[in-house]
Protein backbone atom coordinates (compact mmCIF):
# COMPACT_ATOMS: atom_id res chain seq x y z
CA UNK A 1 0.00 0.00 0.00
CA UNK A 2 1.70 3.22 -1.13
CA UNK A 3 1.93 6.33 1.03
CA UNK A 4 2.01 10.00 0.03
CA UNK A 5 2.75 13.09 2.07
CA UNK A 6 2.17 16.61 0.78
CA UNK A 7 3.93 19.27 2.85
CA UNK A 8 3.39 22.86 1.75
CA UNK A 9 3.52 26.49 2.78
CA UNK A 10 0.08 27.71 3.79
CA UNK A 11 0.10 30.56 1.26
CA UNK A 12 -0.37 27.99 -1.52
CA UNK A 13 -3.97 27.73 -2.67
CA UNK A 14 -4.07 24.01 -3.43
CA UNK A 15 -6.58 21.19 -3.19
CA UNK A 16 -4.61 18.63 -1.21
CA UNK A 17 -7.30 15.98 -1.60
CA UNK A 18 -7.21 16.36 -5.40
CA UNK A 19 -3.41 15.99 -5.36
CA UNK A 20 -3.58 12.86 -3.18
CA UNK A 21 -6.29 11.38 -5.41
CA UNK A 22 -4.18 12.10 -8.51
CA UNK A 23 -1.08 10.52 -6.94
CA UNK A 24 -3.05 7.34 -6.27
CA UNK A 25 -4.44 7.29 -9.83
CA UNK A 26 -1.01 7.77 -11.41
CA UNK A 27 0.53 5.02 -9.30
CA UNK A 28 -2.27 2.66 -10.32
CA UNK A 29 -1.78 3.57 -14.00
CA UNK A 30 1.81 2.34 -13.69
CA UNK A 31 1.12 -0.58 -11.36
CA UNK A 32 -2.49 -1.71 -11.11
CA UNK A 33 -1.64 -4.00 -8.21
CA UNK A 34 -0.25 -1.24 -5.98
CA UNK A 35 -3.47 -0.83 -4.00
CA UNK A 36 -4.84 2.20 -2.20
CA UNK A 37 -2.47 5.07 -1.49
CA UNK A 38 -2.72 6.41 2.05
CA UNK A 39 -2.09 10.14 2.02
CA UNK A 40 -1.77 13.16 4.27
CA UNK A 41 -1.47 16.88 3.71
CA UNK A 42 0.60 19.08 5.99
CA UNK A 43 0.19 22.84 5.52
CA UNK A 44 2.47 25.04 7.58
CA UNK A 45 2.32 28.72 8.40
CA UNK A 46 6.01 28.71 9.29
CA UNK A 47 8.13 28.60 6.15
CA UNK A 48 10.76 30.32 4.08
CA UNK A 49 9.73 30.66 0.43
CA UNK A 50 6.51 29.38 -1.06
CA UNK A 51 6.96 25.67 -1.67
CA UNK A 52 5.50 22.21 -1.86
CA UNK A 53 7.37 19.02 -0.94
CA UNK A 54 5.81 15.70 -1.92
CA UNK A 55 7.01 12.30 -0.80
CA UNK A 56 5.67 9.09 -2.34
CA UNK A 57 6.67 5.76 -0.82
CA UNK A 58 6.09 2.31 -2.29
CA UNK A 59 7.32 -1.18 -1.46
CA UNK A 60 10.36 -2.50 -3.29
CA UNK A 61 9.35 -5.06 -5.92
CA UNK A 62 11.31 -6.60 -8.79
CA UNK A 63 9.27 -4.87 -11.53
CA UNK A 64 9.80 -1.44 -9.94
CA UNK A 65 13.15 -0.86 -11.57
CA UNK A 66 14.83 2.34 -12.79
CA UNK A 67 12.68 2.58 -15.92
CA UNK A 68 9.50 2.15 -13.87
CA UNK A 69 10.69 4.71 -11.30
CA UNK A 70 11.65 7.34 -13.89
CA UNK A 71 8.35 6.95 -15.77
CA UNK A 72 6.33 7.11 -12.55
CA UNK A 73 8.22 10.20 -11.34
CA UNK A 74 7.74 12.00 -14.65
CA UNK A 75 4.01 11.29 -14.72
CA UNK A 76 3.59 12.26 -11.06
CA UNK A 77 5.44 15.53 -11.62
CA UNK A 78 3.38 16.45 -14.68
CA UNK A 79 0.05 15.49 -13.08
CA UNK A 80 0.69 17.19 -9.74
CA UNK A 81 2.02 20.43 -11.25
CA UNK A 82 -1.19 20.66 -13.32
CA UNK A 83 -3.07 20.96 -10.00
CA UNK A 84 -0.96 23.79 -8.57
CA UNK A 85 -2.38 27.14 -9.77
CA UNK A 86 0.44 29.41 -8.63
CA UNK A 87 4.22 29.68 -8.81
CA UNK A 88 6.19 27.92 -6.09
CA UNK A 89 9.24 25.83 -5.43
CA UNK A 90 8.51 22.15 -6.10
CA UNK A 91 10.07 18.98 -4.70
CA UNK A 92 8.98 15.40 -5.38
CA UNK A 93 10.61 12.27 -4.06
CA UNK A 94 9.91 8.62 -4.83
CA UNK A 95 11.06 6.38 -2.00
CA UNK A 96 11.22 2.63 -1.73
CA UNK A 97 10.29 0.97 1.54
CA UNK A 98 12.44 -1.94 2.67
CA UNK A 99 10.97 -5.45 2.96
CA UNK A 100 11.15 -4.99 6.74
CA UNK A 101 7.95 -3.03 6.94
CA UNK A 102 4.55 -3.88 8.34
CA UNK A 103 1.36 -2.49 6.88
CA UNK A 104 -2.26 -3.44 7.33
CA UNK A 105 -5.30 -2.51 9.36
CA UNK A 106 -5.71 -2.31 13.11
CA UNK A 107 -9.15 -3.01 14.51
CA UNK A 108 -9.23 -3.54 18.29
C-alpha positions in Angstrom: 0.0 0.0 0.0 1.7 3.2 -1.1 1.9 6.3 1.0 2.0 10.0 0.0 2.8 13.1 2.1 2.2 16.6 0.8 3.9 19.3 2.8 3.4 22.9 1.8 3.5 26.5 2.8 0.1 27.7 3.8 0.1 30.6 1.3 -0.4 28.0 -1.5 -4.0 27.7 -2.7 -4.1 24.0 -3.4 -6.6 21.2 -3.2 -4.6 18.6 -1.2 -7.3 16.0 -1.6 -7.2 16.4 -5.4 -3.4 16.0 -5.4 -3.6 12.9 -3.2 -6.3 11.4 -5.4 -4.2 12.1 -8.5 -1.1 10.5 -6.9 -3.1 7.3 -6.3 -4.4 7.3 -9.8 -1.0 7.8 -11.4 0.5 5.0 -9.3 -2.3 2.7 -10.3 -1.8 3.6 -14.0 1.8 2.3 -13.7 1.1 -0.6 -11.4 -2.5 -1.7 -11.1 -1.6 -4.0 -8.2 -0.3 -1.2 -6.0 -3.5 -0.8 -4.0 -4.8 2.2 -2.2 -2.5 5.1 -1.5 -2.7 6.4 2.0 -2.1 10.1 2.0 -1.8 13.2 4.3 -1.5 16.9 3.7 0.6 19.1 6.0 0.2 22.8 5.5 2.5 25.0 7.6 2.3 28.7 8.4 6.0 28.7 9.3 8.1 28.6 6.2 10.8 30.3 4.1 9.7 30.7 0.4 6.5 29.4 -1.1 7.0 25.7 -1.7 5.5 22.2 -1.9 7.4 19.0 -0.9 5.8 15.7 -1.9 7.0 12.3 -0.8 5.7 9.1 -2.3 6.7 5.8 -0.8 6.1 2.3 -2.3 7.3 -1.2 -1.5 10.4 -2.5 -3.3 9.4 -5.1 -5.9 11.3 -6.6 -8.8 9.3 -4.9 -11.5 9.8 -1.4 -9.9 13.1 -0.9 -11.6 14.8 2.3 -12.8 12.7 2.6 -15.9 9.5 2.2 -13.9 10.7 4.7 -11.3 11.6 7.3 -13.9 8.4 7.0 -15.8 6.3 7.1 -12.6 8.2 10.2 -11.3 7.7 12.0 -14.7 4.0 11.3 -14.7 3.6 12.3 -11.1 5.4 15.5 -11.6 3.4 16.4 -14.7 0.0 15.5 -13.1 0.7 17.2 -9.7 2.0 20.4 -11.3 -1.2 20.7 -13.3 -3.1 21.0 -10.0 -1.0 23.8 -8.6 -2.4 27.1 -9.8 0.4 29.4 -8.6 4.2 29.7 -8.8 6.2 27.9 -6.1 9.2 25.8 -5.4 8.5 22.1 -6.1 10.1 19.0 -4.7 9.0 15.4 -5.4 10.6 12.3 -4.1 9.9 8.6 -4.8 11.1 6.4 -2.0 11.2 2.6 -1.7 10.3 1.0 1.5 12.4 -1.9 2.7 11.0 -5.4 3.0 11.2 -5.0 6.7 7.9 -3.0 6.9 4.6 -3.9 8.3 1.4 -2.5 6.9 -2.3 -3.4 7.3 -5.3 -2.5 9.4 -5.7 -2.3 13.1 -9.2 -3.0 14.5 -9.2 -3.5 18.3 
